[in-house]
Amino acid sequence: MIFATVVFFLPQTASSHDGWVEVTPTIVERGQPATIALILGNHSNEHRSYRIAGKWDQKYTTLVVVDPNGKKNALTDRIIDFGEDDEKVGPKGPKGFYLASFTPNEEGLYQAVAKQVRTVQQGDGPKLLTMRIAKTTFASLNVPGISAAKNLKGFELSGGGDGLEIFPVTNPIGIFSGSSVTLELRLSGKPVAGKVVSLIRKFGGSGSAQDQTTDEKGRITFAIGPADYYLARVIVAEENPRPDGQVDKSSYEATYVFQVFNRP
């Protein structure tokens, strides 16, 4: 499964590209490698497109895998650039994506978490913080199978620390076509209400997108269609006035991917 993300979409702040993380396969045999891809998407169709726009900014990016015991395994130094830079021939701008390999040695649920943080400030001027946290979940089993994976625990673990995160309330490995999925949005660990979330099927395109608004618990529930990979994304913008009259701004982005299976 080289795709495991959910995408949250906030129309009024749709100015940056979507960054997500995908893992292949979703259910891997214990002791065998899984491939993790960091993807930067296009903002065409109001962020309802899976077209690749470029690459994450590796200088500000970290990648970890959280194991079933909550231990974080750092993979930042293992990221390999599968693409070209601005100076190479072809279309202008960075091309390709990043890959890393991880071999799970225990049975259970794992999370791949990519994070990009950047702060820009000129002198004493306003400060702009941008933070992206992209997550996905994959399973490791002695005998890989959907029936065993859907009963695993630990999918609610954090991994990004501070910032905006998407948490699955429904086990993201046990979702079948025709069912539903519940997600929860948290900023610095606290539920975020009143934010619009879009869920998009990878092969369904922009016409498959659904929008929901988080409730007082920060939760949204989506009806699930055909077997596919589903992406969710959200951006939350904050402004913090300063005593000198200037305003510091923060932009938080969260993405999450999961696979939906055919019913047995």
BELWO-V66615 format. One record per residue. N is the residue number from 1. RES is the residue in one small letter. D_FIRST is the distance of its C-alpha to the first C-alpha in Angstrom with 2 decimals. Layout:
{{N & RES & D_FIRST} {N & RES & D_FIRST}}
This chain:
{{1 & m & 0.00} {2 & i & 3.76} {3 & f & 5.32} {4 & a & 7.17} {5 & t & 10.81} {6 & v & 13.99} {7 & v & 16.86} {8 & f & 20.50} {9 & f & 23.11} {10 & l & 26.76} {11 & p & 28.68} {12 & q & 31.71} {13 & t & 29.90} {14 & a & 27.36} {15 & s & 28.45} {16 & s & 25.73} {17 & h & 22.37} {18 & d & 19.22} {19 & g & 17.31} {20 & w & 13.88} {21 & v & 11.33} {22 & e & 7.53} {23 & v & 5.82} {24 & t & 3.69} {25 & p & 3.87} {26 & t & 5.02} {27 & i & 8.02} {28 & v & 9.42} {29 & e & 12.98} {30 & r & 15.54} {31 & g & 16.86} {32 & q & 14.00} {33 & p & 12.34} {34 & a & 9.11} {35 & t & 8.77} {36 & i & 9.64} {37 & a & 10.48} {38 & l & 13.46} {39 & i & 13.93} {40 & l & 17.31} {41 & g & 17.64} {42 & n & 20.72} {43 & h & 23.23} {44 & s & 24.03} {45 & n & 24.60} {46 & e & 25.31} {47 & h & 21.90} {48 & r & 20.28} {49 & s & 18.52} {50 & y & 15.22} {51 & r & 17.33} {52 & i & 17.27} {53 & a & 20.70} {54 & g & 20.84} {55 & k & 19.94} {56 & w & 20.39} {57 & d & 23.86} {58 & q & 23.27} {59 & k & 26.81} {60 & y & 26.13} {61 & t & 22.54} {62 & t & 21.53} {63 & l & 18.27} {64 & v & 18.25} {65 & v & 16.21} {66 & v & 18.11} {67 & d & 18.38} {68 & p & 19.53} {69 & n & 23.10} {70 & g & 22.68} {71 & k & 23.13} {72 & k & 21.74} {73 & n & 20.59} {74 & a & 21.35} {75 & l & 19.15} {76 & t & 21.01} {77 & d & 22.92} {78 & r & 19.93} {79 & i & 18.43} {80 & i & 18.75} {81 & d & 19.66} {82 & f & 18.03} {83 & g & 20.51} {84 & e & 24.21} {85 & d & 26.67} {86 & d & 29.26} {87 & e & 31.82} {88 & k & 29.98} {89 & v & 30.51} {90 & g & 28.54} {91 & p & 27.99} {92 & k & 29.48} {93 & g & 27.40} {94 & p & 24.53} {95 & k & 21.82} {96 & g & 18.30} {97 & f & 16.11} {98 & y & 15.83} {99 & l & 13.60} {100 & a & 14.19} {101 & s & 13.46} {102 & f & 13.89} {103 & t & 14.86} {104 & p & 15.40} {105 & n & 18.77} {106 & e & 19.22} {107 & e & 17.87} {108 & g & 16.88} {109 & l & 14.88} {110 & y & 14.06} {111 & q & 13.94} {112 & a & 13.12} {113 & v & 16.03} {114 & a & 17.17} {115 & k & 20.74} {116 & q & 23.13} {117 & v & 26.80} {118 & r & 29.72} {119 & t & 33.33} {120 & v & 35.78} {121 & q & 39.54} {122 & q & 42.59} {123 & g & 45.58} {124 & d & 46.45} {125 & g & 44.70} {126 & p & 41.96} {127 & k & 38.80} {128 & l & 35.36} {129 & l & 32.40} {130 & t & 28.83} {131 & m & 26.00} {132 & r & 22.26} {133 & i & 19.98} {134 & a & 16.22} {135 & k & 14.27} {136 & t & 11.09} {137 & t & 10.92} {138 & f & 9.15} {139 & a & 11.18} {140 & s & 13.03} {141 & l & 15.13} {142 & n & 17.66} {143 & v & 16.64} {144 & p & 13.02} {145 & g & 13.38} {146 & i & 13.06} {147 & s & 16.85} {148 & a & 17.15} {149 & a & 14.36} {150 & k & 15.89} {151 & n & 19.13} {152 & l & 18.12} {153 & k & 20.04} {154 & g & 19.85} {155 & f & 17.41} {156 & e & 20.48} {157 & l & 21.09} {158 & s & 21.83} {159 & g & 20.73} {160 & g & 22.04} {161 & g & 25.68} {162 & d & 27.86} {163 & g & 26.74} {164 & l & 24.76} {165 & e & 21.81} {166 & i & 19.77} {167 & f & 19.79} {168 & p & 18.18} {169 & v & 21.08} {170 & t & 19.02} {171 & n & 16.60} {172 & p & 13.22} {173 & i & 11.55} {174 & g & 14.23} {175 & i & 14.35} {176 & f & 15.31} {177 & s & 16.42} {178 & g & 20.01} {179 & s & 20.02} {180 & s & 20.25} {181 & v & 18.83} {182 & t & 21.13} {183 & l & 20.55} {184 & e & 23.21} {185 & l & 24.21} {186 & r & 26.25} {187 & l & 28.19} {188 & s & 29.49} {189 & g & 28.76} {190 & k & 30.68} {191 & p & 29.49} {192 & v & 29.77} {193 & a & 31.29} {194 & g & 31.83} {195 & k & 28.81} {196 & v & 27.03} {197 & v & 23.28} {198 & s & 21.21} {199 & l & 18.04} {200 & i & 16.46} {201 & r & 14.07} {202 & k & 11.96} {203 & f & 13.44} {204 & g & 16.51} {205 & g & 17.95} {206 & s & 20.81} {207 & g & 22.50} {208 & s & 19.95} {209 & a & 20.69} {210 & q & 22.39} {211 & d & 24.67} {212 & q & 25.88} {213 & t & 28.30} {214 & t & 27.99} {215 & d & 30.82} {216 & e & 33.17} {217 & k & 30.62} {218 & g & 28.08} {219 & r & 26.01} {220 & i & 24.61} {221 & t & 23.35} {222 & f & 21.39} {223 & a & 21.45} {224 & i & 18.09} {225 & g & 17.99} {226 & p & 15.88} {227 & a & 12.41} {228 & d & 10.17} {229 & y & 8.52} {230 & y & 11.63} {231 & l & 13.19} {232 & a & 16.52} {233 & r & 19.12} {234 & v & 22.71} {235 & i & 25.52} {236 & v & 28.65} {237 & a & 31.71} {238 & e & 34.72} {239 & e & 38.20} {240 & n & 40.57} {241 & p & 44.19} {242 & r & 46.17} {243 & p & 49.90} {244 & d & 50.60} {245 & g & 49.42} {246 & q & 46.20} {247 & v & 42.78} {248 & d & 39.76} {249 & k & 36.42} {250 & s & 32.95} {251 & s & 29.68} {252 & y & 26.72} {253 & e & 23.21} {254 & a & 20.30} {255 & t & 16.74} {256 & y & 14.01} {257 & v & 10.56} {258 & f & 9.36} {259 & q & 7.79} {260 & v & 10.76} {261 & f & 11.31} {262 & n & 14.33} {263 & r & 17.29} {264 & p & 18.22}}
